């Protein structure tokens, strides 16, 4: 499979941030009227509970909270941001972009560029690659990249697959900084023939998912993508300090680990408390491991995700 590798050695993650709604929905509450059990959801999918947005809480609200968290962690003021990218599959409106709405909610008044990226669960990897290109070529100095989703608003809670998703947002501030050991490498891929396996059809209110097809694609494409980006950079899995994958389900992640012949413990996860937060999974998890002090200077991080479309990709970053 042909792909292009983006090398962005001058791009630095200055800070991380995240936000999840306060409302928690447990397996017991979700499965009360479904043909499944709380135990099955936990044992098979790795999910115990999920955070759910309130009726009047939208994707832009989550994005703004995560974005301001990342900006504060960077020691910056909101108006010091030059570019805002929001990766989402659940925008507030068809227009304008959730990035523009979040820009207003964050109080950013400097007329910086703002737009959305639609790559579903792979959106964050797509978005940081796009932002990284702008920084690498000198167009912008600082970019705020946010991934946010409120899948609870496009979920039919009377269907068995409603147990998979939760709501949340994660963010990073990227800036230009030359470093001797800096490494920021990305590959992005898509295959539109998978368009009907996870989708919201025109006129529908809720997503439709072919669970078998999603599982098969994720457990083949993700390992191949990981091996590809490592090979391009002449690295092996033994060189990777931490794998931060899209939180599809525990079943999917365990199978990917088997294919790669690595212990499941190599994968960072937060599924038990947050479920699958769609495009937000990678930056939300990245912020959590960062705040727990698990990241150290020189660590090589592997970020990887796959979403509907199909869309998928991976990034390597030297902390």
C-alpha positions in Angstrom: 0.0 0.0 0.0 1.4 3.4 -1.0 1.6 6.1 1.6 3.6 9.3 2.2 5.5 9.9 5.4 5.4 13.4 6.9 8.5 14.3 8.9 8.0 17.2 11.2 11.2 17.5 13.2 10.5 21.1 14.3 7.1 20.4 15.8 6.9 20.2 19.6 3.9 19.3 21.9 4.1 22.1 24.4 1.1 20.9 26.5 -1.9 18.7 26.8 -5.4 19.1 28.1 -8.7 17.3 28.3 -12.3 17.5 29.5 -15.1 15.0 30.0 -18.7 15.7 31.1 -19.6 15.3 34.7 -22.5 12.9 34.1 -21.5 9.2 34.4 -23.6 6.4 33.0 -22.8 2.9 34.4 -23.1 -0.5 32.6 -26.0 -1.3 34.9 -27.9 1.7 33.8 -27.2 1.3 30.1 -27.9 -2.5 29.9 -31.1 -2.4 32.1 -33.3 -3.0 29.1 -30.8 -4.5 26.7 -30.1 -8.2 25.8 -26.7 -8.1 27.4 -25.2 -7.8 30.9 -22.9 -5.3 32.7 -20.4 -8.2 33.2 -20.2 -9.0 29.5 -19.6 -5.3 28.6 -16.7 -5.1 31.1 -15.2 -8.5 30.4 -15.4 -8.3 26.6 -15.2 -4.5 25.8 -13.3 -3.4 28.9 -15.9 -0.8 29.7 -17.4 -0.2 33.2 -18.9 3.3 32.7 -18.8 6.3 30.4 -19.2 10.1 30.6 -22.3 11.6 28.9 -22.9 15.2 27.8 -26.0 16.9 29.1 -28.7 17.7 26.6 -27.5 21.3 26.2 -23.8 20.4 26.3 -22.3 20.2 22.8 -19.1 19.1 21.1 -17.9 22.7 21.0 -18.4 23.0 24.8 -16.2 20.0 25.4 -13.7 21.2 22.8 -13.5 24.7 24.4 -12.9 23.2 27.9 -10.2 20.9 26.7 -8.6 23.6 24.6 -8.5 26.1 27.5 -7.0 23.4 29.7 -4.2 22.8 27.2 -3.6 26.6 26.8 -3.4 27.1 30.5 -1.0 24.1 30.9 1.2 25.7 28.2 1.4 28.9 30.3 -0.2 30.9 27.4 -3.1 33.3 26.9 -5.8 32.2 24.5 -5.0 35.0 22.0 -1.5 33.6 21.6 -2.9 30.7 19.5 -2.5 31.1 15.7 -4.5 28.1 14.5 -7.3 26.0 15.9 -8.2 22.6 14.4 -11.1 20.5 15.9 -11.3 16.9 14.9 -14.9 15.7 15.3 -17.5 13.4 13.8 -20.3 15.0 15.9 -20.2 18.8 15.1 -22.7 21.1 16.8 -24.1 22.2 13.5 -23.6 21.6 9.8 -22.2 25.1 9.7 -20.2 26.9 11.0 -17.4 24.6 12.1 -17.2 23.5 15.7 -13.7 25.0 15.7 -15.2 28.5 15.1 -17.8 28.0 17.8 -15.2 26.7 20.2 -12.9 29.7 19.3 -15.7 32.0 20.4 -16.4 30.0 23.6 -12.7 30.1 24.5 -12.7 33.9 24.1 -10.1 33.9 21.3 -10.5 37.2 19.5 -7.4 37.5 17.4 -9.0 36.1 14.2 -6.8 33.1 14.1 -7.6 30.4 11.5 -10.1 27.8 12.7 -11.6 24.7 11.0 -12.8 21.2 11.5 -11.3 17.9 10.4 -13.7 15.0 9.6 -11.8 11.7 9.9 -14.0 10.2 12.7 -11.9 8.2 15.2 -8.7 8.9 13.3 -9.3 12.6 13.4 -6.7 13.5 16.0 -3.8 11.9 14.1 -5.0 13.6 10.9 -5.4 16.9 12.7 -1.9 17.0 14.4 -0.4 16.1 11.1 -2.1 18.9 9.3 -1.2 21.4 12.1 2.3 20.1 12.2 2.8 20.9 8.5 1.7 24.5 9.0 4.1 24.8 11.9 7.0 23.1 10.1 6.7 25.3 7.0 6.5 28.5 9.2 2.9 29.5 8.5 2.0 29.4 12.1 3.9 29.4 15.4 1.4 27.8 17.7 -1.6 25.5 17.0 -4.3 24.3 19.2 -5.4 20.8 18.1 -8.5 19.4 19.7 -10.4 16.2 19.2 -14.0 16.2 20.7 -17.0 14.0 20.2 -20.5 13.6 21.8 -21.5 10.3 20.4 -24.2 10.0 23.0 -26.2 12.4 20.8 -26.0 10.0 17.8 -26.5 6.8 19.7 -29.7 4.7 19.8 -29.8 3.7 23.5 -32.2 0.9 22.7 -29.6 -0.9 20.7 -27.0 -3.3 22.0 -24.1 -1.4 20.5 -24.9 1.7 22.6 -22.6 0.4 25.3 -19.5 1.2 23.3 -19.3 5.0 23.3 -18.8 7.9 25.7 -18.2 11.6 25.3 -15.0 13.5 25.8 -12.4 15.9 24.4 -8.6 16.0 24.4 -6.2 18.7 23.2 -2.6 19.6 22.6 -0.8 22.9 21.9 1.8 22.4 19.2 4.6 24.9 18.6 7.8 25.3 16.6 10.9 24.2 18.4 14.1 22.7 16.9 15.5 19.8 18.9 18.4 17.4 18.2 16.4 14.4 19.1 13.0 15.7 17.8 11.0 13.2 15.9 7.5 13.7 14.6 6.5 11.4 11.8 3.0 10.6 10.5 1.4 8.5 7.9 -2.3 8.9 7.0 -4.4 6.4 5.0 -8.0 6.0 3.9 -10.2 3.4 2.0 -13.6 4.8 1.1 -15.0 1.4 0.2 -15.7 0.9 4.0 -18.1 3.9 4.0 -21.2 1.9 4.9 -19.7 -0.2 7.7 -19.8 2.6 10.3 -21.9 5.6 9.2 -24.9 7.9 9.8 -27.0 7.6 6.7 -28.7 10.8 5.3 -31.8 11.4 7.3 -30.9 9.1 10.2 -30.4 10.3 13.7 -28.2 7.5 14.9 -25.1 5.7 13.7 -25.2 2.3 12.0 -22.3 -0.1 12.7 -21.3 -3.4 11.2 -19.4 -4.7 14.2 -17.8 -7.6 12.5 -16.4 -5.5 9.7 -15.1 -2.9 12.1 -13.3 -5.5 14.2 -11.8 -7.2 11.1 -10.6 -3.9 9.6 -9.2 -2.5 12.9 -7.3 -5.7 13.8 -5.6 -5.8 10.4 -5.1 -2.2 9.4 -3.8 -1.0 12.7 -1.0 -3.5 13.1 0.0 -3.0 9.5 0.1 0.8 10.0 2.2 0.4 13.2 4.7 -1.8 11.4 4.8 0.5 8.4 5.6 3.7 10.3 8.3 1.9 12.3 9.8 0.5 9.2 9.9 3.9 7.5 11.8 5.3 10.4 14.0 2.2 10.8 12.6 1.5 14.3 11.2 -1.5 16.0 8.5 -1.9 18.7 11.3 -2.3 21.2 12.3 1.3 20.5 8.8 2.6 21.5 8.4 3.7 25.1 4.6 4.0 25.0 1.8 3.0 22.6 -1.3 5.3 22.8 -3.9 3.7 20.6 -7.5 4.6 19.8 -9.7 3.1 22.4 -12.0 1.0 20.2 -12.7 -1.8 22.6 -10.5 -4.1 24.8 -11.3 -7.0 22.4 -9.9 -5.0 19.5 -6.8 -3.9 21.3 -6.0 -7.3 22.7 -6.2 -8.8 19.2 -3.9 -6.0 17.8 -1.4 -6.8 20.6 -1.6 -10.5 19.6 -0.9 -9.7 15.9 2.0 -7.5 16.9 3.2 -10.2 19.3 3.5 -7.7 22.2 1.9 -7.9 25.7 -1.4 -6.1 26.0 0.2 -4.2 28.9 2.2 -2.2 26.3 -1.0 -0.4 25.3 -2.2 2.5 27.4 -5.9 2.3 28.0 -8.7 4.2 29.8 -11.7 2.3 28.4 -12.9 1.1 31.8 -13.9 4.6 33.0 -14.4 6.5 29.7 -15.4 3.9 27.0 -14.7 4.8 23.4 -14.7 8.6 23.1 -14.3 8.3 19.3 -11.9 10.9 18.0 -11.1 12.1 21.5 -9.6 8.8 22.7 -5.9 9.4 21.8 -5.5 13.0 23.1 -7.7 12.3 26.2 -5.5 9.4 27.1 -2.3 11.3 26.2 -3.3 14.0 28.6 -4.1 11.5 31.4 -0.7 9.7 31.1 1.1 13.1 30.9 -0.6 14.3 34.1 0.2 11.1 35.9 3.9 11.8 35.3 4.3 8.7 33.0 6.0 10.6 30.2 9.7 11.4 30.4 12.1 13.4 28.2 13.3 11.2 25.3 10.4 8.8 25.4 9.2 7.7 22.0 5.4 7.7 21.7 3.4 5.9 19.1 -0.1 7.3 18.5 -2.4 5.2 16.3 -6.0 5.3 15.4 -8.6 4.0 13.0 -12.1 5.4 12.2 -15.0 5.1 9.8 -14.4 5.6 6.1 -12.1 3.8 6.6 -9.6 6.3 7.8 -6.5 5.5 9.8 -3.0 6.7 10.6 -0.1 6.8 13.1 2.3 9.3 14.4 5.7 8.9 16.2 6.7 11.6 18.7 9.8 12.0 20.8 8.8 13.5 24.2 
